[in-house]
Amino acid sequence: MSSHVPLRVAAVLGAIVGFSALSVCSWIYAVRTRSPKETRPHVAYLIQAYRPECAIWEVERLMRKVLLALVATVLPVTLSPALQMEAVTLVLIASLVAHLYFWPYEADDWNRAEIGLLIVSLTITGMTTCLIANDLHWAKSALTQRLLVFLICAIAGGICIAMMVAFAMAYLAERRQRAEAKKAEESAARPLPSTGEAAAEPRADATRTLDD
């Protein structure tokens, strides 16, 4: 029974790598073969935020999620917490370097936000590593543990609140822009009075004045 374990592990890893490669290649093919005049909606939705030369950048996000999920599965906290944190740190550093080098988004604010989130993720990962090291050290301190847990939760909670506020503000701004665009369309579609009608109105007003 135990002799089949390495084969099963190899089969699972092979399936993960194979399906990941299939997903990446499929997306690259969909982006590279798109029509410049009429892009399919599901492709346009995922590439419109990126610069033309970084149209396939969604692959980076896909691979980052796959690698983080793979690390959490292969290296669970109960097996090797320090090794898991190190692997997560390497994935985040690679993603941060790639973002700094390619600067993929059209809007600079989005690039800065993504880089800031990656830096915060690295900070939380480093603090979690310190928490694990403090827990395993012979001279561990309960105060240090509580302080680290508080800081980790505060940073994560603050980022979540900030993202929710930013999302709400962007949503309200989008609704305001749509309302203004709709009013502009209605004003443009409203028919203008003809020349005869416009000339008849002053005459009618003059006639009423003479009668009075």
Phi and psi in degrees as a GROMACS rama.xvg file:
@    title "Ramachandran Plot"
@    xaxis  label "Phi"
@    yaxis  label "Psi"
@TYPE xy
-68.061  -22.7074  SER-2
-69.1191  -21.4649  SER-3
-87.7486  -7.98381  HIS-4
-63.0623  -48.3279  VAL-5
-59.7939  -35.0614  PRO-6
-66.5124  -41.1821  LEU-7
-65.8434  -41.9091  ARG-8
-62.1079  -43.651  VAL-9
-63.4457  -38.1138  ALA-10
-65.6079  -42.0247  ALA-11
-65.1705  -46.5079  VAL-12
-63.3489  -39.435  LEU-13
-63.6712  -39.9573  GLY-14
-65.452  -40.9684  ALA-15
-62.681  -48.1136  ILE-16
-64.0703  -42.0253  VAL-17
-64.0808  -47.1733  GLY-18
-68.661  -34.1021  PHE-19
-64.9338  -44.4951  SER-20
-63.6125  -37.9619  ALA-21
-64.0698  -42.339  LEU-22
-64.2438  -44.5596  SER-23
-64.2994  -47.0103  VAL-24
-64.6824  -37.1847  CYS-25
-64.7103  -42.2821  SER-26
-68.0958  -42.4097  TRP-27
-60.657  -41.1924  ILE-28
-63.9649  -42.1273  TYR-29
-64.5243  -35.4559  ALA-30
-76.6336  -43.6251  VAL-31
-69.6222  -29.5504  ARG-32
-98.5443  10.0347  THR-33
-70.0664  152.101  ARG-34
-79.8105  129.534  SER-35
-66.0492  -24.3502  PRO-36
-85.3712  -41.0055  LYS-37
-136.876  94.8945  GLU-38
-83.3055  139.493  THR-39
-62.3326  143.434  ARG-40
-56.8625  -43.1091  PRO-41
-68.745  -25.2708  HIS-42
-80.0794  -44.2004  VAL-43
-62.3364  -35.1791  ALA-44
-62.2258  -33.7394  TYR-45
-96.8297  -8.14548  LEU-46
-117.258  -8.54347  ILE-47
-67.7783  -22.4693  GLN-48
-82.5058  -14.5282  ALA-49
-98.2458  158.47  TYR-50
-67.4854  152.942  ARG-51
-55.7107  -38.3503  PRO-52
-75.8334  -9.28261  GLU-53
-118.243  35.3558  CYS-54
-64.3645  -26.7995  ALA-55
-93.2119  18.2256  ILE-56
-66.102  -17.8665  TRP-57
-60.2878  -22.3965  GLU-58
-61.7709  -38.2844  VAL-59
-62.2909  -44.0487  GLU-60
-64.681  -40.1565  ARG-61
-62.9914  -47.1895  LEU-62
-68.0469  -34.7373  MET-63
-63.4468  -44.0789  ARG-64
-65.148  -40.6748  LYS-65
-63.447  -44.7251  VAL-66
-66.1112  -40.9065  LEU-67
-66.0582  -40.0294  LEU-68
-66.5551  -37.9125  ALA-69
-66.5081  -40.4065  LEU-70
-63.2911  -43.7508  VAL-71
-65.2936  -27.0086  ALA-72
-85.2643  -45.893  THR-73
-76.1553  -35.1584  VAL-74
-119.473  73.0413  LEU-75
-66.2223  159.727  PRO-76
-61.0536  -35.2951  VAL-77
-69.5972  -20.8121  THR-78
-91.6509  -54.213  LEU-79
-153.211  85.4148  SER-80
-63.5924  -40.2013  PRO-81
-65.1688  -41.0846  ALA-82
-66.9122  -36.6591  LEU-83
-63.5161  -44.9828  GLN-84
-62.6591  -37.7171  MET-85
-65.9191  -42.4024  GLU-86
-64.9868  -42.1405  ALA-87
-62.2978  -40.2811  VAL-88
-61.6868  -42.5235  THR-89
-63.3835  -41.4371  LEU-90
-63.5157  -44.6019  VAL-91
-67.2981  -38.4646  LEU-92
-63.9262  -43.6541  ILE-93
-60.8141  -41.6968  ALA-94
-66.8376  -39.3467  SER-95
-65.3539  -44.0591  LEU-96
-62.4794  -41.523  VAL-97
-63.5172  -40.6406  ALA-98
-66.8948  -40.8833  HIS-99
-65.8096  -33.8621  LEU-100
-78.3918  -45.8647  TYR-101
-91.0774  -27.8752  PHE-102
49.0144  65.5107  TRP-103
-73.4853  -29.2997  PRO-104
-78.8905  151.723  TYR-105
-66.481  -44.5729  GLU-106
-85.0623  128.231  ALA-107
-64.5882  -31.7051  ASP-108
-62.1493  -37.2649  ASP-109
-67.5942  -39.4743  TRP-110
-63.3324  -43.7636  ASN-111
-65.3893  -39.2067  ARG-112
-64.5676  -43.1498  ALA-113
-64.5997  -42.0676  GLU-114
-65.5517  -41.2171  ILE-115
-62.1471  -40.9881  GLY-116
-65.3751  -37.9625  LEU-117
-66.3697  -39.0742  LEU-118
-64.9728  -41.3881  ILE-119
-63.8591  -39.6725  VAL-120
-62.4858  -41.7161  SER-121
-64.5899  -37.6806  LEU-122
-63.7593  -44.9258  THR-123
-64.6356  -39.9524  ILE-124
-62.8245  -43.0763  THR-125
-63.2271  -41.335  GLY-126
-67.1593  -34.8209  MET-127
-65.8498  -38.8212  THR-128
-62.0748  -41.4668  THR-129
-63.4327  -37.6387  CYS-130
-64.2828  -41.625  LEU-131
-65.1148  -43.8996  ILE-132
-63.7063  -39.8307  ALA-133
-66.6823  -35.3341  ASN-134
-68.4232  -33.1558  ASP-135
-89.3587  -12.902  LEU-136
-76.8858  148.699  HIS-137
-70.2616  -24.4851  TRP-138
-105.178  40.5205  ALA-139
-65.8403  153.152  LYS-140
-123.142  129.308  SER-141
-66.5457  -35.262  ALA-142
-64.2909  -41.9126  LEU-143
-64.1572  -40.9044  THR-144
-62.1532  -46.3232  GLN-145
-63.7342  -39.3684  ARG-146
-65.1201  -42.6874  LEU-147
-65.4171  -42.7028  LEU-148
-62.793  -41.7161  VAL-149
-63.3736  -44.0009  PHE-150
-64.9078  -42.3298  LEU-151
-61.8811  -47.3557  ILE-152
-65.8332  -38.2196  CYS-153
-65.3851  -43.9276  ALA-154
-65.2392  -48.0096  ILE-155
-62.6415  -44.1733  ALA-156
-66.5415  -38.9553  GLY-157
-63.7757  -40.4954  GLY-158
-65.0967  -41.9949  ILE-159
-62.3015  -43.3492  CYS-160
-65.081  -43.1047  ILE-161
-62.5414  -40.3549  ALA-162
-66.584  -39.0271  MET-163
-64.4932  -41.8203  MET-164
-65.0539  -43.525  VAL-165
-62.6633  -40.6257  ALA-166
-63.9125  -42.8791  PHE-167
-64.3479  -41.1672  ALA-168
-65.5139  -41.3953  MET-169
-65.1868  -38.3993  ALA-170
-64.9  -44.012  TYR-171
-65.9834  -39.7685  LEU-172
-64.3444  -38.2629  ALA-173
-66.0901  -41.4699  GLU-174
-63.9824  -38.6527  ARG-175
-64.9658  -42.1532  ARG-176
-64.3798  -39.7214  GLN-177
-64.7904  -40.0219  ARG-178
-64.7165  -41.9296  ALA-179
-65.955  -39.5748  GLU-180
-65.9081  -36.451  ALA-181
-67.2183  -40.1424  LYS-182
-64.1094  -39.991  LYS-183
-64.5879  -39.2013  ALA-184
-65.749  -41.1307  GLU-185
-65.453  -37.7528  GLU-186
-67.0209  -38.712  SER-187
-70.638  -32.4114  ALA-188
-81.64  -13.995  ALA-189
-69.0101  128.004  ARG-190
-69.0492  139.631  PRO-191
-84.512  148.363  LEU-192
-65.8226  142.501  PRO-193
-70.8915  168.215  SER-194
-65.6051  -39.1625  THR-195
-64.286  -42.9198  GLY-196
-65.7783  -40.1647  GLU-197
-65.5154  -34.5108  ALA-198
-77.7215  -29.5186  ALA-199
-72.0612  -29.7094  ALA-200
-63.096  -46.3907  GLU-201
-63.4859  -35.9041  PRO-202
-63.4387  -42.2679  ARG-203
-64.2371  -38.266  ALA-204
-65.3456  -39.4576  ASP-205
-66.0597  -38.6913  ALA-206
-64.7003  -42.7853  THR-207
-61.9986  -36.9662  ARG-208
-64.9939  -42.641  THR-209
-65.3395  -40.8162  LEU-210
-61.1144  -38.5285  ASP-211
